[in-house]
């Protein structure tokens, strides 16, 4: 029998094997000796540090915007999914200064999302954004950031907008649900006949459009807020319990605070238990993320009365004061997040507290530089959504940093 000698990468160590066993020997050596360069799998979630930001060295949600003179993080050539509502450069914005800033937390650095690393770590997983058009704004931002590593494919139907990164088996979807709970338009003209629709909100019933599918996703990011300003009537257990701005006789006006709290409570419970045994498709624990509100920046008027957002630079820390209602909405979101974390162990909970960072970016909205669709979005100046690329990308830097750490 013929033997071959193999010299191992250590002094004075040899082994003699038959030619038939050579392949097996080499395979063992590769596993034992050679370094493994594969990306470690994405952990289920980071542990909470008291700020909702995961096991981090500092609070990544407090800091300042600092100059970043590099090129934009992506363009329409890299990312074909940028919606016209957010594509400020395409629709004539004369400056690109709004893309040349990065968020720097006080006391540490926030790494920018590494698309290739994240897609390797998140192989075979999925993420859903649930909420209003700002949730979709964030989803498009994430898709564009990841498009630097792999071009996504649309995977959309009537109930969701989704993109698939096929080589990595990763899916990102958004579900339109501006109230998070079951909502039925009762009067398109609204109580004042102004076109502000009146809605019936069933505050103890999650919107089935997303809740029935949440069990399919490993990560569910929940955000909502601006639609609660609309006139609405509230129902619980099939009974009328009050309203907000409905102007109906003998119906108590509970303001928007009541439905916001109840809707977040219902939605977080539904997101946490979706897919558990007896409730849906999946049996694994998921991560539920609450993204706090980002304030609008209308100045010199309101959204429907000549208000605009014409600034060209971020503000210094503390440079924008939210109004009293926005402060209450932010507090309600944070409180319901904390309550959901205390009440159940069905899901891991994370708070993406982006409010301070986004409050300092009045320069980063589309204003008039966007696709104009008056039949669908009859506002001449948009100071609520965010240009892409731009400030919303920092929210996803925060999100992915939380998940990877």
N, C-alpha and C positions, 0 to 999 in steps of 0.2 A: 504494500500500500504506500502511495506517495504522500509525504507530509510537507507542509509549507510552514515556514517560520514567520511569525508576526511579531514585530517589535513594538511594544506599547510605548506611549509617550511618557514613560517614567524610567529612570536609570535601572539597568540590570534586571529588567523584567521581560521575560520572553514566554511565548506559548507556542506549542507545536500542535497543529490540528490537521486533520485530513482535509483534502481539498473539498470534500463534500460538506464539511462543517464550516467552511470559511465564511459563507454568507451570514450564517447565524452569529458567528463570533463578531463580525463587523457590525451587525445590527445592534448587538448588545453594547459594543463600544460606543456606538453613536448615541444611544440612549443615556449611558452612564457618564460619558466623558464630555461630549460636545455640549456647548451651552444651548439653552432653549431661548430662541428669540421671539417666540410667539407672544402676542399681547395677552396679558391676564384677562380673564373674563370680567365683564362688568358686574360689580357687586350689586346685590338687590337694592341697597340704599345705603346712604351714609347715616351714621348715628347722630342724633340731635345734640347740638352744643348749647342749647338754650336760646339761640337766635333763629332756629329753624334752618340753619345753613349747613348742617352736617358737621362732621368731625374735622374742623378746619382750624388753622393756627390763628385766625382772627375773624372778625365779623366782616364778611365780604360785601355786606349791604350798606355799609357806611364808608364814605370816601369822597372822592372828587374826580372830575373829568380832567384829564391832562392831554396836552397835544400829542398827536401821533401822526407824523407827517408822511407816513407810508401811503402806498396806493390803496384804493378801495379793496375790501376783502373779497368782493365778487362783483361781476357785471352781468348784464343780460346775456352775454356770450357764454359765460360759465353757467349761469342759472337762468334757464328760460321760463321759470315759473313766477317771476316777479309780477305781481298783479299791477295793473295800471293805476290803481289807487295809491300804490306805494312807490311807484317808479318815478321819483321826482326828477332825476337827471333826464330821463327820456322826455318828460313833459315840460322841459324848459327851465328848470331851476338854474339860475346863472352861476351859482357858486357851488363848490364841492366841499366847502369847509365843514359841513355837518358830518362828513364821514371821517374826518381827520382828528378824531378824539377817541380815547379809550378810558375805560373806567378803572381807577386805581383805588382799591380799598385803603383805609387808614391802617397802616402797620404791616401791610403785606402786598403782594402782587397777585392779580387774578390772571392766570394763564388764559390765552386765547384758545378757543376750541380747536383741537387738533382733529380734523375730520377723519383722516386715515386711522388714527389710533382709536377714536371712538367707534367707528364702524367695525373695526376688528373686534373690539371688546363687546359690542352690542350685537354680534352676529346672531341671527335667529330670533331677535326680540322685536318689540313693537311699542310705539308710543302714540297716544291720542291726546289731542288738545280739545277741550270741551269749553264752549262759551260763545261769546259774541265775535264781532269782526276783529277785535284785538287779539283774541285767541288764534284766529286764522292768520293775522299779521305775524304773530310769533311763530306759528307753524311754517309759514313761508320763509321767514328768516332762517330757521333751522335747516330747512331743505336746501336753501341756497348755500349755507355754510358747509353742509355736507357734500354738496355738489362739486366741491373742489377735489374730492377724492373719487367720487363716482357719479356719473350723470343719472339722475333719477328718472323713473318711468311713471307716468300718471296711472293711478289705480283707483278710479273714482266712480261712484254711482250716485243715485238720487239722495242718499242719506249722509254721505261723507265725501270729503275731498281727501285723497290719499296719494302718497308717492312711495314707490318701492325701489329700494336699492338692492337690485337682484343679486349681485355678486356676493353681497354680505347678508342677504336674507333679512334686511331691516326695513320696517314699514313705519311711515309717519302719516298720521291722519288727523283731520280736524272735523269736529261735529258741531254744526250750527245749533246753538241752544242758548240764546241770549238771556233767558231767565233761569236756566238750568232745570227748572221744573216744567210740568205740563202747562202749556200756555195756549189759549184760544183767543183769536182776535174777535172781539164782540161788536165793535163799531169802528169802521175805518176812519170816520170823520172825528171821532172822539167826543167827549162831553162838551167841548167848546166849539165844535164844528170847524176846528182849525187844521184838521188833517193829522193831528197827533192821536193815533189809534187808541181805543180803550181795549184793554186785555183782561181776560179772566185767567187768573193764576191759581193753580191747584198746588198749594205750597207743600203738601205732604206726599206728592207724587212726582218722582223724578221723571224728566222728559224721556220717554221710551226711545226716542230717536238715537240717543247715545247710551242710555242705561242698559238697553237690551244687548248692546255690543261691547260694553266696557269689559266684560269678562274675557274678551279676546286679546286684551292689551296688557303688557307688563308694566307700563308707566302711563298714568292718566294725569294730565295737567289741567286743573280747573281754574277758570278765571271768568269774571263777569262783573258788571257794575252799571254801565251807562244806560242800559235799557230800563233800569228800575226807576228812572226819572219819569217814565211814561205813565199816563193814567192807567190804573189797573184796579181790579176787584179781586179780593182774596177769598179762597175757599179752602177749608180743611175738613176732612172726613165728610165731604159732600155738603157742608154747610157754609153759608156766607158769614164771614167773620169781620169784614172791614174792607177798606179800599185806600187808595192813594190818588187824590185829585179827581175822584169820579163825579163829584158834585151831585151825588144821589141823596135824596132825602132819607133820613133815618138810617144811614149807613155811616159808621164811625170812620173818620179819616185817620188811619194809623201811620201815615207818611211812608216813605220808601224804606225806612229803617226796618220795619217789621218784615216785609217780604224778603229783603236782602238777607236778613239773619236766618229766616226759616228756609229759604231756598238753598243757602250754603249748607245748612245743617242736613237737609234732605239729600242734597247732591253728594256730600262727602260720605254719608253713610252708604249710599247706593254704590259709589265708586269703590268703597272699601270691600263690600261683600260680594260684588259682581264676580261670578265665576267660582264661588266657593261651592263645595259639594251640595247638590240639591238646588243650586241657584243659577247655574250656567255652565259654560264650556270648560273653564280652567279650574285647576285645583291648587295652583301655586299662589303664594302671597304676592301682592303687587305693591308698587310705590304710587302713592297719591300725592301730587304736588299742588299746592295752592299758590298761584301767583297773585300778589296783591295789586291793587289798582294803580294805574298810571294816570295822573291828573291831566286834564286838558289845559291848554295854555292860551285861551282867548284873552286878548287884551284890547282895550279901547272899544269894547262892545261885547255882545254875547254871540253865540254861534249863529243865531238867526238875525242879528242886528249889527252887521259890519264889524264884528270882532275878527281879529287876525292874529297871526303869530309870525312876526316879521324879523325877529331877532336872528343874529348870525353867529352867536357864540353861546356856549353853555354858561350857566350861572355858577357862581361860587357857592360853596356849601352854605345852606341856609338862605339862599337867594330867592327862593320861591315859597310863598306861604299858601298852603292849601286852604280852601274855604272850610267853613265849619261842617258842612255836610260831607265833604270829601274826607275830612278827618274822622267823622263818625263811621263812614263806610269802611275806611281802612281799619278802624278799631274792631268793627264787627267781623270782618274777614279774619283778622288775627285771632279774635276770641273764638270763633267757630272752628278754626284750625286747631287751636289748643284743646277745645272741648272734644273734637273728634279724636285727637291723640290720646286723651284720657279715657274715653269711653270704650274704645275697642282695640283689639289686637289683630284684627283681620287684615290690616294693611300697614305698611310703613308710611309715615306721614312726613312731608317736608314742606317748609314754608319758603317760597321764593319771594323774598321781601324786596321787590325792585322799586318800591314807591319813591324812596329818597333819590335814587339814581335817576329815575325818569323825570322826577319833578324838576331837576336841574337842566333839562334839555328842551327849552321852548324853541330852540333853533332847529330841531330835528323833525318837525312835522311837515306834511306835504303842502299845507296852505293851498294856494291856487295851482300848484305844480303837480297835477295828477289827472288821471282820466276823468272826464266830466260826464256823469251819467245822471242828469237831473231827474229822470224817471225813477231811479233807484236810490239816489243819495243826493237829495236836493239841498246841499249846503255849499255855498260858494267858496268858503275857506275851511279847510280841514285841519284843525289844531288838536285832534284827538288821536288819530292814527300816526304811524311812524314811517318815514322814508326808509326804503331798503336799497342798498345797505345803509346802516345807521345805528341809532341808539338801541333799537330792539335787539340787535346782535349781542349786546352786552348781557341782556337777560338770558340768552342761551349760553353765553360763556358761563354765567352763574349756574344755570341749570345743569350743564354737563359737568362742571367742576364738582358740584354737589354729588352727582351720581358716580363719578369716577373716584371720589374720595370718601 
